[in-house]
Amino acid sequence: MNSDLWRYRLGPFLLASEIALPELVPLVDDAANAVADDSGADVREMEDAATSAVCIRIAHVPERIADVVANESHWWASHTEYLQRVPGVANFLVRHGCEILVEPAENTQDEEIRAYLLSPVFSALCHQAGMYALHASAVRVGDGVVAFLGNTRAGKSTLAAGLAQRGFVVIADDICLLDTRVQGAEKIAETASSDFGTALVIPVAPALKLWRSALDHLGTSTESLDRVVRNDDKFRLKLSKPDAQLPHLPLCQIFFLEWTAEGDADSDFNAQPTIVPVEGVEAITRLMEFTHFDYVMKATGRQKGNFLLCGRILSEARAYRLRRPRNFSLLDQTLDAIEAHLGAIPELPIER
């Protein structure tokens, strides 16, 4: 790692980092993105109200934080701080939605630190900045965004990559970031409020993270791709269009991803994919479950606000259950079904 300062834009954030992040496209206009001092400890916020300044520094991370409201074995969260310890990799501290401290472990690999910085740590940053993020990959469809929600290995990135091969533009991978703020600089109150704006998706997908098996079925060689983690079989497939060039568009459809299970009537390994509507409380509850840091929201008094937000999203977007067998040979049929569905929806009135 290098102590020099690198500057990047990632979604709504302007990053000034003491850690190089080759997964991101560096900023070259230093005059417009200058830091306040040579150390890079204080970054000047840009005039664009939708952009927040964030400093990433290599520094000592304290053993604990004060006023913890939620925790598990390797992470602790308060209203304003998030501490995560990753043995053998690094300790991370996110503070006030504007600063990330990184204390690398001895002999750690740079790419492992970056893997955590660009995923769970970034998610914590978004949470502290008053934004909401879904466990979803997403693509642009017309003047809106379609999101695929699911747990790890649910196939979110694979579907986004398959649709990208068919001409769709990828908007998000794993973290689908929503800006629901009424004004660009105004953060959502930690207390419950129904005064949300339309949920716009902020493009934040410099790359898709895909397992070798998925890339093989997509016909993409891994020879020129970087691994997410050195000893893992997951790779970064860089996207051709930088997210900064993409517009912020409303979330218009949501797909909850499911595999057919043993004992299901449609559990045949060769069963065709099905798409069925999900409505009412079930849709809201499932959407809440796929909100990043929902467990911290419960502990910090934002659960009611999350419920109201999910209800607002689902008043403007339709939700569906996409169920298909865990069979890569049927990926094309699944993509065909999604495309056929997306082609039919604009003709239909939106039910309220």
N, C-alpha and C positions, 0 to 999 in steps of 0.2 A: 504494500500500500504506500501511498505518497501523501506527504503533508501539504502539498499544493492544493489550491482551491479549484474545484470544478463546478461549473454552473449548468443546470439543466432545468427544463420545464417538464413536470409530470402532472397531467390533468390541470387542476386549478392551482398548483403549487409551483413556485419558483424556488429551486433548490440551490443552495450554495454548500458544497460538500467537500470535506477533507478526504473522502473516499471516492475514488473513481468509479463511475457506474457506466461501463461500456454498453450496457443494455439500452441506455437512453441516448438520445441525440443531444450533444452538448450545444449550449447557447454560445453564439460567437459575438453578439452585439453587447460588448461589455459596457458601452456608454449608457445603454438603456437599462442594464441590469447590474449596476455597480453595487458593491458592498460598501458599508459605511466606514470600514477600516481594513487595514491590510491583513488582519488576522482572520477575517471572515466570520467573526463571532456575532456580528450584528448585520443583518441583511436589510437593505432598504426595500420597503414594499413598493411595487410598481404602481403606476397611476391607475391601471386597470383594476377596478374594485373587485373583480372576480378572481384575482390572483392573490395568493397569500405567500409570504416569504417564509422559508424554512431553512434553518441552518443544521447541517449534519456534521458533528464534530467527533473526533477521536479523543476520548476523555475517560477519566475514572467514573464508574457508575456506582452509586452507593449501594450498600447491602440491602437497604429497605427504603420505602417511602412512607410518608405520614398519611394518616386518615384513610387507610385502605378500606374500600367498600366491597370489593370482590377479589377473590384470588383462587388459584389452584397451586399445584406443586412448584411450577416454574414461572408463574406470572402473578403480578399484583396490580390492582387498579384503584385509583382514587378519582375524585371528580376532575382533577387536572393533570394527573400523571399516570404513566403506564410503565411498569418495570417488567422486563422479560429476560430470563436467564436461559441460555441455550448451552448446556455443557459441551465443551470442546469447540465451540464456535465463537460466541461473544455474549456479553451482557448489553442490553439495550434499555435506554430510558427515553421515553417520549414525554415532553413537557409542554403544556399549554397550547398544543396544536401548532407550535412554531419552532420547536427545537428537538433534535434527536441526538443523544449521546451514545457512542458505541465504544465499548471496551473489549477489544478482541482477545480471545483466548490464545495461549501460546501455541505456535505452529498451526494456527487455523488457516484455512484456505479462503482466499478472497471471495470466490464465487459463492461459498456457503454463507458468508456474511451478507452478500448482496441478495441472495435468495430470501433471507429473512427481512432485510430492509425493504424489498420491493413487494412483500406480501403481508405477513401479519403486522409488522411494524408500520407499514404504510397504512394499513387498515386502522390501526390505533390512532395514527395522525389524523386521518379523515374524521374519525369519531370525535376526537378532541376539538377539531375545527368546526364542529356543529353540522357535519354532513352525514348522510346515511349511505351505507354501502351494502349491496346484496351479494350473496354467494352466487354469482351468475357470470356467464359469458353472454355477450350480446352482439347483435349485428344491426345495421341500419336497413330498414325497409321503408322506402318512400320517404315521407317526412316524419317518420317515427323510428322507434327502436324496439326490437323484440329481444327479450332476455330469456335465457335458459338457466333455470335454477336447479341446484342439486348438491348433494354432498360430494366429498372427495371420490373421484373415479366414477362419477355419475355420467360422464361423457360430455360435459359442458364444452370443454375446449375442442373436443373432436368434432362436435356438431358445428361449432363456429368455424373451424378449419375447413370442414367439408362444404359449408355454405360459401366460404371465401373463395374456394375453387370454382364456385358457380357464379361468381361475380358480386357477392354481397360484401359490404365493407364491415370489417370487425371493429366494434366500438369498445368492447371490454372483454377481459379474460379473468375469470374467477372473482374479481372485484368490480362490480358494476356500481359506479359512484353516482349518487343522485344529489342534485342541488335543489333543495326545496325552499331555499331562503327567499323571503319576500323581497329583500334587497341584497345586492351582492355582498356587502360587507357585514350584513346582519346575521348573526348566528342564531340557530334555533335555540330557544330557551330550554333549559334543562327541565323546567316545570312543564306540565302538559299544556299544549296549546293547539287549537284547531286552525290557527291562522297560517296555514301552509300555502305556498305558491304551487304552481304546477310542477310536478316532478320532472325535471329535465335531466337527461343522462349526460354526464360529463365524459367525453372520450378519454380513456386512460388505458390504452393497450399498445405498448411498444412492441409486444411479442405475444405469441401463444405458447403456452407450456404444454408439450405433448409427449406422451410415452412413445417409445420406439414402436410398440405394436400398433398404435394408432397411425403413426407416420408411415409404417409399412403398408397399411391398408389404404392410406391416402396416396400411395405411390410417391412419397417424398423421401429422398435419401437423407441419412443423418450425417453423412461424411463432412459436410461443411457447416453443421450446426453445433452450437455450444451446448454443453450439458448444463442443466440448472444447478446440479451439485455434482462434483467430480465423480463420485462412485455410484451415482444413480443413473437409471436408464431413461431419464426424462430430459427433453431438449427444448431449447427456445427457438421457435420459428418466427423470425422478425417479420413485421408487417411492412408493406411498401409505403403506406401513407402515414406520415406522422400524425399523432392524435391532435396536435395543436392546430392542424389545418381542417379539422372536422367540426361541424356545427354542433351545438347543444340542442338535442331534440327530445320531445316527450316520449316517455315509456308508453307504448300502446298495446303490447301483448306480452304475456308471461307464460312460460311453459315450465311446469314442475316435472322434472325428469324422473322416471321410474323404470326399473327393469322388471320384466315379468318374473314371477317367483314360482318356485316349485309348488305344485298343488293348484295353481291358478288354472282357470279354464283355458286361458290363452298362453300357458307356459311352454307350449311347443317351441323348441329351439328355432324353428323356422316360421313362427307366427309373424304376421304382419303388424307393423306399428299401428297404434290407435291414438287418436286425439279426441278427448272429451272435455267439455267445460267444467270448471270448478267455480262455485259461486258462494256468495254469502260469507258466513262466519268461517267456514272451512277454508276459503281462499285467503281471508285476512289472517287466520291463525297460521297457515302454512307460510305465508309471506313473512310474517314476523319471525318464524323459525329460521328463515334464511337471511335474516338481517345480521350483518357483522356486528359483534359486540352487543347482541341482544341481552346477554347475561349481565353486562355492565349497566345497560339501560335499566334493567329491573332494579339494580341496587342503587342507582343514582336518581330515581324518580322520573325516568324518561319512558317507562313502559307504556303509560297511557298515551303519551305523545307518539310513540311508535305505533300503537294501535290506530290512533286517529290518522296518522300519515299513511299507513297501509290501507286504511279504508278509503282515504282520498285517492291514492294511486289506483285502487281497484274501481273507483267511480269513473275513471278516465281510461282504464286499460282492462282488457279481458284476460282472464286466467284460464289455463287449460292444463290437463294432465297428459303428458306424452309418455306412453308406455310402449316399450319395445323389448325384444329379447336381447340378451347379451351375446350378440352374434355379429361380428364385424362384416361378415359377408352380406348382411342385410342393411349395411349403412346407406347404400344408395337408395334402397326402398324407403328408409326413414327420411332421408333428405328429400326424396320425391314427395312424400306425404306432407312434409313441412312446407315445401314450395307450393303444393296444390292448396294447402290450407291458407297460406299467406295470400295467394292469388285470389281466393274467394272472399276473404274477410272484408276488404274495403267496400264490397257491394252491399254489405249487410248493415242495418242500423245497429247502433250500440245500445244494448239494453242497460237500463239504469236500475 
